[in-house]
């Protein structure tokens, strides 16, 4: 077994809309997911949990990492999901 950490299979983002009428949203990287060895699920690593705020809506989105994306790289705004 290698001591080198495996790159995540998926990245976890919190997508925050400031209000329900606005098309603008903020994509905040918040974790990653790795496929389980048996292929039947994923293990998640979550960096934080959001606090619910009135007037905002939240979505959790799993996306495949971009080839050049590192842990501190943010996703582009306005991705469709």
C-alpha positions in Angstrom: 0.0 0.0 0.0 1.3 3.4 -0.9 1.7 6.4 1.5 0.8 8.8 -1.3 -2.8 10.0 -0.9 -5.1 9.1 -3.8 -6.7 11.9 -5.7 -10.5 12.1 -5.1 -12.9 10.6 -7.6 -15.4 13.4 -7.0 -15.3 16.9 -5.5 -18.1 18.1 -3.1 -19.3 21.7 -3.5 -21.8 23.7 -1.6 -23.8 25.9 -4.0 -25.4 28.9 -2.3 -28.0 31.1 -3.9 -28.5 34.4 -2.2 -32.2 34.4 -2.9 -34.6 32.1 -4.8 -35.2 34.7 -7.5 -31.5 35.3 -8.4 -29.7 33.2 -11.0 -26.3 34.0 -9.3 -24.8 31.4 -7.1 -21.6 30.8 -5.2 -19.7 27.5 -5.6 -17.7 26.7 -2.4 -15.5 23.6 -2.3 -16.3 21.7 0.8 -14.9 18.2 0.4 -14.2 15.2 -1.7 -15.4 11.6 -2.4 -13.5 8.4 -3.1 -15.1 5.3 -4.6 -15.2 2.3 -2.2 -13.2 -0.8 -3.2 -16.4 -2.8 -3.8 -17.7 -0.2 -6.2 -21.0 0.1 -4.4 -20.6 3.6 -2.8 -18.3 6.5 -1.9 -16.5 7.6 1.2 -16.9 11.3 1.9 -14.5 13.8 3.5 -16.4 17.0 4.4 -14.4 20.0 5.5 -17.3 21.9 7.1 -21.1 21.9 7.5 -23.0 25.0 6.5 -25.3 26.9 8.9 -28.8 27.5 7.6 -29.4 31.2 6.9 -32.8 32.8 6.0 -33.2 33.9 2.4 -30.5 31.5 1.1 -30.9 28.2 -0.6 -28.3 25.4 -0.5 -27.4 22.6 -2.8 -24.7 19.9 -2.5 -23.1 19.0 -5.8 -20.6 16.2 -6.5 -18.6 16.8 -9.6 -15.6 15.1 -11.2 -12.5 17.0 -10.6 -11.0 19.1 -13.4 -7.6 17.9 -14.5 -5.8 21.0 -13.3 -8.0 21.4 -10.2 -6.2 21.3 -6.8 -7.8 21.2 -3.4 -7.7 25.0 -3.1 -9.1 25.7 -6.6 -12.7 26.9 -6.7 -15.2 25.8 -9.3 -16.3 28.2 -12.0 -19.4 30.2 -11.1 -22.8 29.4 -12.7 -22.2 25.7 -13.4 -25.4 24.1 -14.5 -26.5 21.1 -12.3 
